[in-house]
Amino acid sequence: MKRWKVILFLAGWLILGFLVTAVNGLGESAHGEHAPTTTAAETAS
């Protein structure tokens, strides 16, 4: 039982951390790159 819980906990922790990092990376690149480009294009036109 104990071993199961430790393995599950570690696996969940790794998956969670990976997901959070991936979402943050995607969100930052999407908002950081696309938002200014859109505003610049709208302002120019």
MMTF fields as JSON, N, C-alpha, C and O atoms, coordinates in Angstrom:
{
  "mmtfVersion": "1.0.0",
  "mmtfProducer": "UNKNOWN",
  "numBonds": 179,
  "numAtoms": 180,
  "numGroups": 45,
  "numChains": 1,
  "numModels": 1,
  "chainsPerModel": [1],
  "groupsPerChain": [45],
  "chainIdList": ["A"],
  "bondAtomList": [4, 2, 8, 6, 12, 10, 16, 14, 20, 18, 24, 22, 28, 26, 32, 30, 36, 34, 40, 38, 44, 42, 48, 46, 52, 50, 56, 54, 60, 58, 64, 62, 68, 66, 72, 70, 76, 74, 80, 78, 84, 82, 88, 86, 92, 90, 96, 94, 100, 98, 104, 102, 108, 106, 112, 110, 116, 114, 120, 118, 124, 122, 128, 126, 132, 130, 136, 134, 140, 138, 144, 142, 148, 146, 152, 150, 156, 154, 160, 158, 164, 162, 168, 166, 172, 170, 176, 174],
  "bondOrderList": [1, 1, 1, 1, 1, 1, 1, 1, 1, 1, 1, 1, 1, 1, 1, 1, 1, 1, 1, 1, 1, 1, 1, 1, 1, 1, 1, 1, 1, 1, 1, 1, 1, 1, 1, 1, 1, 1, 1, 1, 1, 1, 1, 1],
  "groupList": [{"groupName": "MET", "atomNameList": ["N", "CA", "C", "O"], "elementList": ["N", "C", "C", "O"], "formalChargeList": [0, 0, 0, 0], "bondAtomList": [1, 0, 2, 1, 3, 2], "bondOrderList": [1, 1, 2], "singleLetterCode": "M", "chemCompType": "L-PEPTIDE LINKING"}, {"groupName": "LYS", "atomNameList": ["N", "CA", "C", "O"], "elementList": ["N", "C", "C", "O"], "formalChargeList": [0, 0, 0, 0], "bondAtomList": [1, 0, 2, 1, 3, 2], "bondOrderList": [1, 1, 2], "singleLetterCode": "K", "chemCompType": "L-PEPTIDE LINKING"}, {"groupName": "ARG", "atomNameList": ["N", "CA", "C", "O"], "elementList": ["N", "C", "C", "O"], "formalChargeList": [0, 0, 0, 0], "bondAtomList": [1, 0, 2, 1, 3, 2], "bondOrderList": [1, 1, 2], "singleLetterCode": "R", "chemCompType": "L-PEPTIDE LINKING"}, {"groupName": "TRP", "atomNameList": ["N", "CA", "C", "O"], "elementList": ["N", "C", "C", "O"], "formalChargeList": [0, 0, 0, 0], "bondAtomList": [1, 0, 2, 1, 3, 2], "bondOrderList": [1, 1, 2], "singleLetterCode": "W", "chemCompType": "L-PEPTIDE LINKING"}, {"groupName": "VAL", "atomNameList": ["N", "CA", "C", "O"], "elementList": ["N", "C", "C", "O"], "formalChargeList": [0, 0, 0, 0], "bondAtomList": [1, 0, 2, 1, 3, 2], "bondOrderList": [1, 1, 2], "singleLetterCode": "V", "chemCompType": "L-PEPTIDE LINKING"}, {"groupName": "ILE", "atomNameList": ["N", "CA", "C", "O"], "elementList": ["N", "C", "C", "O"], "formalChargeList": [0, 0, 0, 0], "bondAtomList": [1, 0, 2, 1, 3, 2], "bondOrderList": [1, 1, 2], "singleLetterCode": "I", "chemCompType": "L-PEPTIDE LINKING"}, {"groupName": "LEU", "atomNameList": ["N", "CA", "C", "O"], "elementList": ["N", "C", "C", "O"], "formalChargeList": [0, 0, 0, 0], "bondAtomList": [1, 0, 2, 1, 3, 2], "bondOrderList": [1, 1, 2], "singleLetterCode": "L", "chemCompType": "L-PEPTIDE LINKING"}, {"groupName": "PHE", "atomNameList": ["N", "CA", "C", "O"], "elementList": ["N", "C", "C", "O"], "formalChargeList": [0, 0, 0, 0], "bondAtomList": [1, 0, 2, 1, 3, 2], "bondOrderList": [1, 1, 2], "singleLetterCode": "F", "chemCompType": "L-PEPTIDE LINKING"}, {"groupName": "ALA", "atomNameList": ["N", "CA", "C", "O"], "elementList": ["N", "C", "C", "O"], "formalChargeList": [0, 0, 0, 0], "bondAtomList": [1, 0, 2, 1, 3, 2], "bondOrderList": [1, 1, 2], "singleLetterCode": "A", "chemCompType": "L-PEPTIDE LINKING"}, {"groupName": "GLY", "atomNameList": ["N", "CA", "C", "O"], "elementList": ["N", "C", "C", "O"], "formalChargeList": [0, 0, 0, 0], "bondAtomList": [1, 0, 2, 1, 3, 2], "bondOrderList": [1, 1, 2], "singleLetterCode": "G", "chemCompType": "PEPTIDE LINKING"}, {"groupName": "THR", "atomNameList": ["N", "CA", "C", "O"], "elementList": ["N", "C", "C", "O"], "formalChargeList": [0, 0, 0, 0], "bondAtomList": [1, 0, 2, 1, 3, 2], "bondOrderList": [1, 1, 2], "singleLetterCode": "T", "chemCompType": "L-PEPTIDE LINKING"}, {"groupName": "ASN", "atomNameList": ["N", "CA", "C", "O"], "elementList": ["N", "C", "C", "O"], "formalChargeList": [0, 0, 0, 0], "bondAtomList": [1, 0, 2, 1, 3, 2], "bondOrderList": [1, 1, 2], "singleLetterCode": "N", "chemCompType": "L-PEPTIDE LINKING"}, {"groupName": "GLU", "atomNameList": ["N", "CA", "C", "O"], "elementList": ["N", "C", "C", "O"], "formalChargeList": [0, 0, 0, 0], "bondAtomList": [1, 0, 2, 1, 3, 2], "bondOrderList": [1, 1, 2], "singleLetterCode": "E", "chemCompType": "L-PEPTIDE LINKING"}, {"groupName": "SER", "atomNameList": ["N", "CA", "C", "O"], "elementList": ["N", "C", "C", "O"], "formalChargeList": [0, 0, 0, 0], "bondAtomList": [1, 0, 2, 1, 3, 2], "bondOrderList": [1, 1, 2], "singleLetterCode": "S", "chemCompType": "L-PEPTIDE LINKING"}, {"groupName": "HIS", "atomNameList": ["N", "CA", "C", "O"], "elementList": ["N", "C", "C", "O"], "formalChargeList": [0, 0, 0, 0], "bondAtomList": [1, 0, 2, 1, 3, 2], "bondOrderList": [1, 1, 2], "singleLetterCode": "H", "chemCompType": "L-PEPTIDE LINKING"}, {"groupName": "PRO", "atomNameList": ["N", "CA", "C", "O"], "elementList": ["N", "C", "C", "O"], "formalChargeList": [0, 0, 0, 0], "bondAtomList": [1, 0, 2, 1, 3, 2], "bondOrderList": [1, 1, 2], "singleLetterCode": "P", "chemCompType": "L-PEPTIDE LINKING"}],
  "groupTypeList": [0, 1, 2, 3, 1, 4, 5, 6, 7, 6, 8, 9, 3, 6, 5, 6, 9, 7, 6, 4, 10, 8, 4, 11, 9, 6, 9, 12, 13, 8, 14, 9, 12, 14, 8, 15, 10, 10, 10, 8, 8, 12, 10, 8, 13],
  "groupIdList": [1, 2, 3, 4, 5, 6, 7, 8, 9, 10, 11, 12, 13, 14, 15, 16, 17, 18, 19, 20, 21, 22, 23, 24, 25, 26, 27, 28, 29, 30, 31, 32, 33, 34, 35, 36, 37, 38, 39, 40, 41, 42, 43, 44, 45],
  "secStructList": [7, 2, 2, 2, 2, 2, 2, 2, 2, 2, 2, 2, 2, 2, 2, 2, 2, 2, 2, 2, 2, 2, 2, 2, 2, 2, 2, 2, 2, 2, 2, 2, 2, 2, 2, 2, 2, 2, 2, 2, 2, 2, 2, 2, 7],
  "xCoordList": [0.834, 0.0, 0.866, 0.659, 1.853, 2.7, 3.437, 3.491, 4.008, 4.778, 3.884, 4.291, 2.671, 1.71, 1.464, 1.496, 1.217, 0.914, 2.103, 1.93, 3.3, 4.497, 4.66, 4.926, 4.5, 4.65, 3.582, 3.88, 2.341, 1.251, 1.52, 1.336, 1.958, 2.22, 3.302, 3.147, 4.403, 5.51, 5.073, 5.389, 4.352, 3.897, 2.963, 3.107, 2.012, 1.084, 1.804, 1.488, 2.774, 3.548, 4.287, 4.279, 4.931, 5.691, 4.764, 5.057, 3.644, 2.692, 2.13, 2.027, 1.765, 1.218, 2.237, 1.914, 3.452, 4.503, 4.747, 4.934, 4.746, 4.966, 3.832, 4.069, 2.596, 1.437, 1.471, 1.257, 1.74, 1.777, 2.85, 2.62, 4.017, 5.111, 4.73, 4.974, 4.134, 3.748, 2.695, 2.802, 1.672, 0.605, 1.174, 0.846, 2.023, 2.623, 3.471, 3.4, 4.266, 5.115, 4.278, 4.577, 3.22, 2.353, 1.633, 1.559, 1.106, 0.381, 1.272, 0.866, 2.496, 3.409, 3.787, 3.772, 4.124, 4.526, 3.335, 3.488, 2.151, 0.969, 0.613, 0.423, 0.524, 0.135, 1.264, 1.019, 2.488, 3.621, 3.866, 4.235, 3.663, 3.973, 2.755, 2.868, 1.604, 0.434, -0.249, -0.726, -0.301, -1.013, -0.402, -1.136, 0.911, 1.499, 1.356, 1.135, 1.481, 1.362, -0.038, -0.206, -1.046, -2.429, -2.656, -3.232, -2.212, -2.428, -1.686, -2.202, -0.486, 0.295, -0.421, -0.504, -0.932, -1.631, -2.896, -3.199, -3.631, -4.859, -4.55, -5.259, -3.493, -3.122, -2.677, -3.0, -1.935, -1.43, -2.588, -2.604, -3.544, -4.667, -5.706, -6.74],
  "yCoordList": [-1.204, 0.0, 1.249, 2.17, 1.263, 2.461, 2.711, 3.837, 1.633, 1.778, 2.308, 3.183, 1.783, 2.21, 3.709, 4.434, 4.153, 5.574, 6.449, 7.507, 6.012, 6.802, 6.9, 7.977, 5.765, 5.752, 6.641, 7.437, 6.505, 7.319, 8.793, 9.622, 9.116, 10.51, 11.102, 12.2, 10.363, 10.857, 11.003, 12.003, 10.019, 10.076, 11.267, 12.02, 11.427, 12.552, 13.884, 14.821, 13.954, 15.195, 15.545, 16.695, 14.535, 14.765, 15.201, 16.156, 14.497, 14.825, 16.228, 17.011, 16.537, 17.858, 18.94, 19.926, 18.753, 19.741, 19.916, 21.035, 18.806, 18.877, 19.635, 20.473, 19.337, 20.006, 21.494, 22.306, 21.859, 23.272, 23.998, 25.096, 23.384, 24.013, 24.168, 25.215, 23.132, 23.185, 24.264, 25.05, 24.305, 25.299, 26.699, 27.595, 26.894, 28.21, 28.612, 29.759, 27.704, 28.0, 28.36, 29.327, 27.579, 27.863, 29.19, 30.002, 29.407, 30.643, 31.858, 32.865, 31.766, 32.904, 33.199, 34.358, 32.175, 32.399, 32.906, 33.781, 32.359, 32.777, 34.224, 35.039, 34.539, 35.898, 36.887, 38.025, 36.458, 37.363, 37.721, 38.854, 36.756, 37.016, 37.525, 38.475, 36.914, 37.242, 38.526, 39.297, 38.761, 39.948, 41.24, 42.058, 41.456, 42.701, 42.802, 43.892, 41.674, 41.694, 42.135, 42.943, 41.603, 41.954, 43.435, 44.129, 43.923, 45.33, 46.209, 47.248, 45.809, 46.604, 46.638, 47.689, 45.5, 45.432, 46.284, 47.01, 46.195, 46.979, 48.468, 49.27, 48.838, 50.247, 50.766, 51.894, 49.946, 50.369, 50.567, 51.536, 49.663, 49.768, 50.723, 50.96],
  "zCoordList": [0.0, 0.0, 0.0, -0.791, 0.914, 1.018, -0.289, -0.783, -0.844, -2.082, -3.191, -3.956, -3.281, -4.29, -4.19, -5.185, -2.957, -2.757, -3.137, -3.742, -2.784, -3.112, -4.625, -5.158, -5.316, -6.778, -7.412, -8.303, -6.951, -7.492, -7.251, -8.143, -6.036, -5.678, -6.57, -7.104, -6.728, -7.559, -9.011, -9.656, -9.526, -10.92, -11.126, -12.089, -10.218, -10.316, -10.238, -10.97, -9.343, -9.163, -10.443, -10.882, -11.046, -12.285, -13.413, -14.131, -13.566, -14.634, -14.428, -15.372, -13.178, -12.876, -13.205, -13.868, -12.744, -12.997, -14.485, -14.963, -15.219, -16.665, -17.34, -18.209, -16.938, -17.535, -17.253, -18.153, -15.996, -15.622, -16.42, -16.928, -16.528, -17.282, -18.748, -19.347, -19.325, -20.738, -20.965, -21.906, -20.1, -20.249, -20.09, -20.868, -19.089, -18.87, -20.065, -20.507, -20.594, -21.744, -22.956, -23.657, -23.208, -24.351, -24.159, -25.082, -22.968, -22.689, -22.839, -23.419, -22.315, -22.391, -23.835, -24.247, -24.61, -26.003, -26.813, -27.665, -26.548, -27.301, -26.972, -27.874, -25.696, -25.304, -25.557, -25.958, -25.326, -25.486, -26.943, -27.25, -27.851, -29.257, -30.021, -30.796, -29.816, -30.627, -30.179, -31.012, -28.876, -28.386, -28.935, -29.49, -28.802, -29.321, -30.836, -31.366, -31.539, -33.001, -33.397, -34.311, -32.706, -33.028, -32.769, -33.606, -31.622, -31.289, -32.278, -32.691, -32.664, -33.613, -34.962, -35.599, -35.39, -36.677, -36.626, -37.573, -35.523, -35.392, -35.353, -35.961, -34.64, -34.535, -35.896, -36.268, -36.641, -37.949, -38.923, -39.683, -38.902, -39.836, -39.26, -39.885]
}
